[in-house]
Amino acid sequence: MIFLSLPGIEAEGKAKIRKSLLKYAIFPAFIIYSSIWAYVVLLRYYSFNADVFDLGLASGSLYSVFHGGLIATAADPRPFPFSKMFILVLAPFYYVFPDPAWLPVFQSIWIGLGIFPIYYIARVAIRDEKYAALIAMTYLLYYPLSGVNWFDFHFMAMFPTFFLTGFALRLSGRNRLSMLAMAFAAISDYLVPLILVFYAIYIILDPSSTLSRRKRLPYIFGILALAMFVFLGAILYSGRLIPLEYTGLSGASYSTIYTSTFLLKIEFVGQMQLPALFVSFISPESLIMAIPYYTLAFVNNYQPYLSSMYFQYPALTAPITFVAFALGIARIKDICNLRFKRRSIKAAWKVLAVAALFFNLALFSLYTPVGELYTSSYSNQRMASLLTGNDFSYNAVSSIQIQPYDSDLMKAVHMVPMGSSVLIQNNMPELVAGYNWTLPDFYVNGTFPTYILVDPYSYYYDHFSVAYHVTDYTMKSLSTLLLASGRYSVLYSEQNITLYMI
């Protein structure tokens, strides 16, 4: 492999950057992307298809900061969530606007903002505004990012834009601001400090680093110190080498077991890189930043870790994939310019950039919730399984349709006073922050919550919320048991949505 140096920011003034009006398209692309996704996630929220174990727990943690003490989760009330310190950043905003609905909207806007730093990174790398804009728009079309948007709200969704911003600021020579952006990235998820360790290794290995020798080592040591501070804090907080939450390094899982062979895990890596047409492999020194996540995925059989869709985990690899894609395109461009004289061969990198854009547009149209809204469903399940590793859809249309009974459910939600004890289903994150809530899966025998809110239309009415449930109760079985005690009376009932009260 021949590594060719790309022009650093110090030489950017000397390197000719091809101008293009297409660069102005990235702002409307951001507006369109964020607006559509904000609309979709709000519909999902108001149709009661968001989950307690994602949006609910996040809003509960944010609410707890200024109300009764900071907690990790309701089930695990340790004093300080060191592995997700970003809670402290968002908590003041949640104090002013204590409504879970804005969290997924903010998340969609924040993910969309990543188009600007990735555009700058691509522009510096390939020295062409037009194709930098194409790469940036391709990033927003990258279908695994749609799972991050769809799967309610997660603090790790803050990572991509902060990481890309820090990367771009380093390229521009603004090292202090870059460190600040990377600091925010580091506190978004427990795995990010390890990613930053490999980011420091990347800077050492990168032949095109824009940092001079005099500035490189202090920056690297600063990143390592930041990573170690957060990582060691998370270890002390959790009492484990890596706070894996529901999974263990042994490969055991307390959630959905995914029977996976080593070959299938290799295929998963390929499926994540396929939208970049594997051009990311042309810049292997930048792809090493994804080693922590893929190592985690390989040593576990936890299905969400190994899924290119539906879940939040692509947030930890998507920005790295597209940094590698931009640098790979730049490397192909330099190789073609140095080794070939024919204009058609020299333009191969342009063909790759355009092909990637349209390929991702096709994947976005077929394999994302937004795409499903106008393509209905997969046209070929076998092809879907090959390209994405999944052969079923998001069921986006049914998940965002607000039914008449949803408005009745919202009325019942508003009738439960703040601070009350309430038995809810997993589709009711509205009743977590500020409430003493419980799910049937984790019900403590012999207790009687003041309120019981029953939604028979929900999947969770007669199913468990998660695979690692503590009890064998569902809302259907538990509400029948509690109502048989004779303690409860009907407070509100419309279209089979029923609120009971002691």
PLY file of the C-alpha trace (Angstrom):
ply
format ascii 1.0
element vertex 502
property float x
property float y
property float z
element edge 501
property int vertex1
property int vertex2
end_header
0.00 0.00 0.00
1.43 3.36 -1.00
0.50 6.18 1.35
0.46 9.56 -0.33
0.46 12.72 1.73
-2.52 14.95 1.42
-2.00 18.69 1.67
-2.35 19.91 5.25
-4.07 23.04 6.30
-0.70 24.80 6.46
-0.45 24.29 2.71
-4.10 24.88 1.94
-3.39 28.40 0.79
-0.90 27.06 -1.72
-3.04 24.11 -2.83
-5.62 25.13 -5.36
-9.15 24.29 -4.23
-11.64 23.99 -7.07
-14.61 26.24 -6.40
-18.21 25.21 -6.93
-21.65 26.63 -6.27
-22.71 23.14 -5.19
-21.22 23.85 -1.77
-24.28 26.00 -1.07
-26.46 22.90 -1.39
-25.29 21.48 1.91
-27.30 24.00 3.95
-30.67 23.18 2.32
-29.69 19.49 2.57
-29.29 19.97 6.32
-32.64 21.79 6.58
-34.50 19.14 4.57
-32.89 16.24 6.45
-33.50 17.72 9.90
-37.04 18.86 9.12
-38.15 15.51 7.73
-36.63 13.57 10.58
-38.00 15.97 13.21
-41.47 15.46 11.72
-41.11 11.66 11.66
-39.82 11.30 15.24
-42.53 13.62 16.58
-45.19 11.51 14.89
-43.61 8.42 16.39
-43.70 10.03 19.82
-47.31 11.22 19.65
-48.49 7.88 18.24
-47.00 6.23 21.36
-44.35 4.24 19.55
-41.38 5.55 21.53
-39.95 3.38 24.31
-39.43 3.83 28.03
-36.10 2.04 27.87
-34.65 4.64 25.52
-36.40 7.99 25.50
-37.94 7.41 28.92
-34.71 6.54 30.71
-32.86 9.43 29.05
-35.51 11.96 30.05
-35.67 10.47 33.55
-31.92 10.86 34.02
-32.03 14.44 32.75
-34.96 15.30 35.02
-33.27 13.80 38.08
-30.30 16.19 37.92
-32.32 19.09 39.36
-35.03 17.06 41.09
-33.93 14.93 43.99
-30.41 14.08 42.97
-28.60 12.73 39.95
-29.26 9.06 39.18
-28.08 6.64 36.53
-31.46 4.98 35.95
-34.50 4.33 38.11
-33.43 0.69 38.44
-29.80 1.59 39.17
-29.74 4.79 41.28
-26.00 5.26 41.59
-24.95 8.83 42.28
-23.11 9.78 39.10
-23.45 8.42 35.53
-19.76 8.89 34.73
-20.00 6.89 31.52
-22.59 9.32 30.14
-21.64 12.68 31.58
-23.37 14.41 28.68
-26.42 14.23 30.93
-24.94 17.21 32.77
-24.74 19.21 29.53
-28.38 18.70 28.53
-29.91 18.72 32.03
-30.22 22.55 32.29
-32.12 22.61 29.00
-34.38 19.82 30.18
-34.99 21.75 33.41
-36.28 24.70 31.37
-38.19 22.49 28.89
-39.18 19.32 30.82
-40.83 17.55 27.90
-39.36 14.36 26.34
-40.73 15.29 22.91
-37.95 17.77 22.09
-35.14 15.29 22.75
-35.53 13.19 19.55
-36.14 16.39 17.56
-32.92 17.88 18.89
-31.15 14.60 18.12
-32.26 14.72 14.48
-31.09 18.30 14.09
-27.80 17.54 15.80
-27.07 14.54 13.57
-27.90 16.67 10.53
-25.37 19.30 11.60
-22.64 16.74 10.92
-22.90 17.63 7.22
-20.88 20.82 7.81
-17.72 19.39 9.42
-17.66 16.40 7.07
-17.88 18.84 4.15
-14.88 20.76 5.49
-12.90 17.55 6.05
-13.63 16.38 2.50
-12.82 19.80 1.02
-9.42 19.91 2.71
-8.70 16.32 1.66
-9.72 16.39 -2.03
-9.38 20.14 -2.67
-12.66 20.32 -4.57
-15.80 21.99 -3.22
-18.22 20.19 -5.55
-17.19 16.68 -4.61
-16.76 17.61 -0.97
-20.42 18.65 -1.00
-21.38 15.34 -2.61
-19.52 13.41 0.10
-21.21 15.49 2.82
-24.67 14.82 1.41
-23.83 11.13 1.08
-23.07 11.12 4.81
-26.65 12.15 5.64
-27.98 9.44 3.31
-25.89 6.73 5.03
-28.68 4.35 6.02
-27.23 3.14 9.38
-27.56 6.73 10.67
-31.31 6.41 10.25
-31.38 3.78 12.97
-29.80 6.30 15.32
-32.61 8.75 14.54
-35.33 6.13 14.75
-34.36 4.40 17.96
-35.69 7.17 20.22
-32.99 9.25 21.94
-29.48 8.34 23.07
-26.57 10.36 24.35
-24.19 8.51 22.03
-26.04 10.17 19.13
-24.17 13.33 20.16
-20.85 11.69 19.26
-20.79 11.90 15.43
-21.17 15.67 15.10
-18.84 16.45 18.00
-16.22 14.05 16.66
-16.43 15.39 13.11
-16.29 18.95 14.43
-13.21 18.18 16.50
-11.59 16.48 13.52
-12.35 19.45 11.25
-11.13 21.98 13.83
-7.82 20.13 14.08
-7.47 20.36 10.31
-8.07 24.11 10.52
-5.37 24.50 13.17
-7.82 25.37 15.98
-6.43 22.80 18.38
-7.97 24.15 21.58
-11.44 24.21 20.09
-10.79 20.76 18.65
-9.95 19.49 22.14
-13.17 21.01 23.47
-15.26 19.29 20.80
-13.51 15.99 21.50
-14.16 16.48 25.23
-17.89 16.70 24.53
-17.60 13.64 22.29
-15.80 11.74 25.07
-18.66 12.13 27.54
-21.38 10.97 25.15
-20.76 7.24 25.64
-18.52 4.90 27.65
-16.79 3.55 24.51
-15.75 6.93 23.10
-12.61 7.34 25.28
-11.22 4.19 23.67
-12.11 5.57 20.24
-10.15 8.72 21.12
-7.12 6.61 22.07
-7.15 5.22 18.54
-7.74 8.74 17.23
-4.43 9.71 18.86
-2.78 6.68 17.24
-4.27 7.74 13.90
-2.67 11.19 14.20
0.70 9.54 14.81
0.31 7.24 11.80
-1.37 9.70 9.45
1.12 10.78 6.77
-1.05 13.80 6.00
-1.36 15.13 9.55
-1.76 18.89 9.58
-0.12 19.20 12.97
3.52 20.25 13.04
5.91 18.21 15.16
5.90 20.99 17.73
2.12 20.92 18.09
1.43 17.24 17.42
2.69 15.72 20.68
0.93 18.18 23.04
-2.32 17.62 21.15
-1.92 13.83 21.26
-1.10 13.86 24.98
-4.08 16.11 25.60
-6.42 13.69 23.79
-4.96 10.72 25.67
-5.28 12.50 29.03
-8.90 13.38 28.26
-9.68 9.82 27.19
-8.04 8.28 30.24
-9.81 10.65 32.63
-13.25 9.70 31.30
-12.43 6.02 30.80
-10.91 5.48 34.25
-13.78 7.39 35.80
-16.24 5.08 34.05
-14.32 2.03 35.30
-14.34 3.27 38.89
-18.01 4.15 38.60
-19.08 0.81 37.14
-16.62 -1.46 38.92
-15.89 -3.23 35.63
-13.19 -2.99 32.99
-15.74 -1.85 30.42
-19.26 -0.92 31.57
-21.05 -3.07 29.01
-24.41 -2.68 30.74
-26.44 -5.68 29.52
-23.70 -7.75 27.95
-20.41 -9.28 28.95
-17.10 -9.84 27.20
-17.75 -13.57 27.46
-20.32 -13.18 24.71
-23.26 -13.80 27.03
-26.19 -11.47 26.75
-29.12 -10.62 28.98
-30.98 -9.25 26.00
-31.71 -10.61 22.56
-29.33 -13.45 21.74
-28.04 -13.27 18.19
-26.58 -16.57 17.03
-23.59 -15.25 15.20
-20.51 -16.86 13.76
-17.22 -15.11 13.17
-17.99 -15.06 9.44
-21.32 -13.31 10.02
-19.55 -10.68 12.11
-17.08 -10.11 9.28
-20.05 -9.68 6.97
-21.45 -7.07 9.36
-18.29 -4.99 8.98
-18.59 -5.30 5.22
-22.23 -4.25 5.30
-21.30 -1.13 7.28
-18.58 -0.22 4.75
-20.52 -1.17 1.60
-22.31 2.24 1.34
-18.84 3.81 1.16
-18.09 1.39 -1.72
-15.21 0.10 0.44
-13.23 3.23 -0.45
-12.77 3.65 3.31
-10.30 0.75 3.18
-8.01 2.90 1.03
-7.36 4.92 4.20
-6.79 2.09 6.70
-4.95 4.30 9.19
-8.17 6.27 9.76
-10.36 3.17 9.98
-8.39 2.01 13.02
-10.49 4.49 15.02
-13.40 2.04 14.61
-11.45 -0.82 16.22
-12.94 -0.32 19.73
-16.51 -0.65 18.50
-15.93 -3.57 16.16
-13.99 -5.35 18.90
-16.98 -4.90 21.20
-19.27 -6.26 18.49
-17.02 -9.24 17.79
-16.69 -10.40 21.41
-20.44 -10.16 22.05
-23.49 -11.84 20.62
-25.72 -8.91 21.45
-27.88 -8.43 18.38
-28.08 -4.59 18.46
-24.26 -4.38 18.38
-24.29 -6.42 15.18
-27.11 -4.65 13.38
-26.62 -2.05 10.67
-30.22 -0.85 11.23
-32.77 -0.02 13.95
-30.36 0.81 16.77
-28.18 3.66 18.02
-24.79 1.96 17.75
-23.87 3.06 14.19
-23.40 6.50 15.76
-20.02 5.24 16.97
-18.77 4.19 13.52
-20.59 6.35 10.94
-18.36 9.45 11.28
-15.22 7.32 11.18
-16.43 5.52 8.06
-16.98 8.82 6.26
-13.70 10.38 7.37
-12.04 7.29 5.92
-14.21 7.57 2.80
-13.20 11.22 2.21
-9.51 10.46 2.79
-9.76 7.36 0.60
-11.24 9.40 -2.27
-8.41 11.90 -1.85
-5.84 9.14 -1.94
-7.34 7.64 -5.11
-7.32 11.10 -6.70
-3.62 11.59 -5.92
-2.71 8.11 -7.16
-4.57 8.65 -10.44
-3.00 12.08 -10.98
0.51 10.79 -10.36
0.39 7.49 -12.24
-1.96 8.03 -15.15
-2.13 10.52 -17.98
-5.52 9.64 -19.46
-8.16 12.09 -18.32
-10.81 9.35 -18.00
-8.67 7.40 -15.53
-7.80 10.55 -13.60
-11.52 11.15 -13.16
-12.08 7.74 -11.51
-12.32 9.34 -8.05
-15.13 11.58 -9.29
-17.04 8.56 -10.57
-16.67 6.89 -7.17
-17.96 9.97 -5.34
-21.01 10.28 -7.60
-21.68 6.53 -7.54
-21.57 6.54 -3.73
-24.10 9.37 -3.60
-26.64 7.58 -5.81
-25.97 4.20 -4.19
-26.68 5.68 -0.77
-29.77 7.41 -2.11
-31.05 4.01 -3.24
-30.22 2.38 0.09
-31.82 5.29 1.96
-34.97 4.93 -0.12
-35.32 1.22 0.60
-33.84 0.65 4.04
-34.68 3.64 6.23
-37.92 4.73 7.92
-38.10 7.90 5.81
-37.48 5.88 2.66
-40.22 3.42 3.60
-42.76 6.23 3.69
-42.64 6.47 -0.09
-41.29 3.08 -1.16
-43.64 1.13 1.15
-41.30 -1.79 1.89
-38.39 -3.81 0.59
-38.89 -5.05 -2.90
-36.50 -7.96 -2.39
-35.96 -9.43 1.09
-33.06 -11.58 -0.06
-31.28 -8.51 -1.43
-32.07 -6.60 1.77
-30.51 -9.37 3.85
-27.40 -9.37 1.68
-26.90 -5.58 1.69
-27.93 -4.70 5.23
-27.99 -7.96 7.17
-31.71 -7.48 7.85
-34.68 -8.89 5.97
-37.52 -7.00 7.65
-38.57 -3.36 7.64
-39.01 -0.58 10.19
-42.78 -0.69 9.63
-42.49 3.06 9.54
-45.95 3.82 8.19
-47.76 1.99 10.99
-45.37 3.43 13.61
-46.14 7.07 12.87
-49.89 6.93 12.31
-51.70 8.77 15.11
-54.91 6.89 15.86
-58.00 8.32 17.61
-57.23 6.26 20.71
-53.76 7.85 20.92
-55.33 11.21 21.80
-57.34 9.43 24.52
-54.15 7.88 25.83
-52.50 11.30 25.96
-55.47 12.63 27.94
-55.03 9.81 30.44
-51.31 10.55 30.69
-52.05 14.16 31.61
-54.43 13.03 34.36
-51.64 11.34 36.32
-50.19 13.89 38.78
-46.44 14.45 38.73
-44.68 12.38 41.37
-47.34 9.65 41.46
-46.57 5.95 41.46
-47.83 4.50 38.20
-47.74 1.17 36.38
-47.13 1.78 32.68
-46.28 -0.02 29.46
-43.06 0.38 27.54
-44.71 2.70 24.99
-45.28 5.46 27.59
-42.02 7.44 28.07
-44.23 10.45 28.92
-44.74 8.96 32.41
-41.11 8.47 33.43
-39.46 11.83 34.19
-40.85 13.02 37.52
-42.91 9.88 38.22
-42.43 6.84 40.43
-42.98 4.44 37.57
-42.63 0.74 37.00
-43.08 -1.69 34.12
-44.79 -5.08 34.49
-41.48 -6.76 33.64
-39.93 -5.31 36.82
-42.93 -5.23 39.13
-42.22 -5.82 42.83
-44.74 -8.32 44.17
-47.06 -7.07 46.86
-46.92 -3.40 45.90
-49.86 -1.38 44.63
-49.09 1.61 42.40
-51.54 4.48 42.76
-52.30 4.51 39.04
-52.44 1.85 36.32
-52.63 3.00 32.70
-53.66 0.28 30.26
-53.24 0.55 26.47
-54.59 -2.64 24.85
-53.58 -1.45 21.37
-49.87 -1.55 22.16
-47.55 -4.44 21.40
-46.42 -4.20 25.01
-49.89 -4.89 26.38
-49.26 -8.65 26.19
-45.52 -8.78 25.51
-42.44 -8.20 27.64
-40.68 -4.85 27.31
-37.23 -6.42 27.08
-35.77 -9.92 26.96
-34.00 -9.49 30.32
-37.24 -9.03 32.28
-37.24 -9.84 36.00
-40.83 -11.08 36.24
-43.10 -12.98 33.89
-45.79 -10.31 34.01
-47.15 -8.40 31.07
-49.55 -5.48 31.47
-52.39 -7.80 30.50
-51.62 -10.38 33.19
-50.46 -7.96 35.90
-53.35 -5.51 35.55
-55.78 -8.44 35.79
-54.07 -9.56 38.99
-54.01 -6.10 40.59
-57.59 -5.24 39.64
-58.75 -8.50 41.22
-57.65 -7.09 44.58
-60.65 -4.76 44.50
-58.50 -1.73 45.39
-58.86 0.07 42.04
-61.62 2.01 40.37
-61.83 3.45 36.86
-60.75 7.09 36.71
-60.88 7.47 32.93
-61.89 5.23 30.06
-62.26 5.96 26.36
-61.98 3.51 23.44
-60.58 0.84 25.79
-57.81 3.15 27.02
-58.30 2.88 30.79
-56.74 4.71 33.72
-57.25 3.05 37.11
-56.65 4.65 40.49
-56.61 3.38 44.06
0 1
1 2
2 3
3 4
4 5
5 6
6 7
7 8
8 9
9 10
10 11
11 12
12 13
13 14
14 15
15 16
16 17
17 18
18 19
19 20
20 21
21 22
22 23
23 24
24 25
25 26
26 27
27 28
28 29
29 30
30 31
31 32
32 33
33 34
34 35
35 36
36 37
37 38
38 39
39 40
40 41
41 42
42 43
43 44
44 45
45 46
46 47
47 48
48 49
49 50
50 51
51 52
52 53
53 54
54 55
55 56
56 57
57 58
58 59
59 60
60 61
61 62
62 63
63 64
64 65
65 66
66 67
67 68
68 69
69 70
70 71
71 72
72 73
73 74
74 75
75 76
76 77
77 78
78 79
79 80
80 81
81 82
82 83
83 84
84 85
85 86
86 87
87 88
88 89
89 90
90 91
91 92
92 93
93 94
94 95
95 96
96 97
97 98
98 99
99 100
100 101
101 102
102 103
103 104
104 105
105 106
106 107
107 108
108 109
109 110
110 111
111 112
112 113
113 114
114 115
115 116
116 117
117 118
118 119
119 120
120 121
121 122
122 123
123 124
124 125
125 126
126 127
127 128
128 129
129 130
130 131
131 132
132 133
133 134
134 135
135 136
136 137
137 138
138 139
139 140
140 141
141 142
142 143
143 144
144 145
145 146
146 147
147 148
148 149
149 150
150 151
151 152
152 153
153 154
154 155
155 156
156 157
157 158
158 159
159 160
160 161
161 162
162 163
163 164
164 165
165 166
166 167
167 168
168 169
169 170
170 171
171 172
172 173
173 174
174 175
175 176
176 177
177 178
178 179
179 180
180 181
181 182
182 183
183 184
184 185
185 186
186 187
187 188
188 189
189 190
190 191
191 192
192 193
193 194
194 195
195 196
196 197
197 198
198 199
199 200
200 201
201 202
202 203
203 204
204 205
205 206
206 207
207 208
208 209
209 210
210 211
211 212
212 213
213 214
214 215
215 216
216 217
217 218
218 219
219 220
220 221
221 222
222 223
223 224
224 225
225 226
226 227
227 228
228 229
229 230
230 231
231 232
232 233
233 234
234 235
235 236
236 237
237 238
238 239
239 240
240 241
241 242
242 243
243 244
244 245
245 246
246 247
247 248
248 249
249 250
250 251
251 252
252 253
253 254
254 255
255 256
256 257
257 258
258 259
259 260
260 261
261 262
262 263
263 264
264 265
265 266
266 267
267 268
268 269
269 270
270 271
271 272
272 273
273 274
274 275
275 276
276 277
277 278
278 279
279 280
280 281
281 282
282 283
283 284
284 285
285 286
286 287
287 288
288 289
289 290
290 291
291 292
292 293
293 294
294 295
295 296
296 297
297 298
298 299
299 300
300 301
301 302
302 303
303 304
304 305
305 306
306 307
307 308
308 309
309 310
310 311
311 312
312 313
313 314
314 315
315 316
316 317
317 318
318 319
319 320
320 321
321 322
322 323
323 324
324 325
325 326
326 327
327 328
328 329
329 330
330 331
331 332
332 333
333 334
334 335
335 336
336 337
337 338
338 339
339 340
340 341
341 342
342 343
343 344
344 345
345 346
346 347
347 348
348 349
349 350
350 351
351 352
352 353
353 354
354 355
355 356
356 357
357 358
358 359
359 360
360 361
361 362
362 363
363 364
364 365
365 366
366 367
367 368
368 369
369 370
370 371
371 372
372 373
373 374
374 375
375 376
376 377
377 378
378 379
379 380
380 381
381 382
382 383
383 384
384 385
385 386
386 387
387 388
388 389
389 390
390 391
391 392
392 393
393 394
394 395
395 396
396 397
397 398
398 399
399 400
400 401
401 402
402 403
403 404
404 405
405 406
406 407
407 408
408 409
409 410
410 411
411 412
412 413
413 414
414 415
415 416
416 417
417 418
418 419
419 420
420 421
421 422
422 423
423 424
424 425
425 426
426 427
427 428
428 429
429 430
430 431
431 432
432 433
433 434
434 435
435 436
436 437
437 438
438 439
439 440
440 441
441 442
442 443
443 444
444 445
445 446
446 447
447 448
448 449
449 450
450 451
451 452
452 453
453 454
454 455
455 456
456 457
457 458
458 459
459 460
460 461
461 462
462 463
463 464
464 465
465 466
466 467
467 468
468 469
469 470
470 471
471 472
472 473
473 474
474 475
475 476
476 477
477 478
478 479
479 480
480 481
481 482
482 483
483 484
484 485
485 486
486 487
487 488
488 489
489 490
490 491
491 492
492 493
493 494
494 495
495 496
496 497
497 498
498 499
499 500
500 501
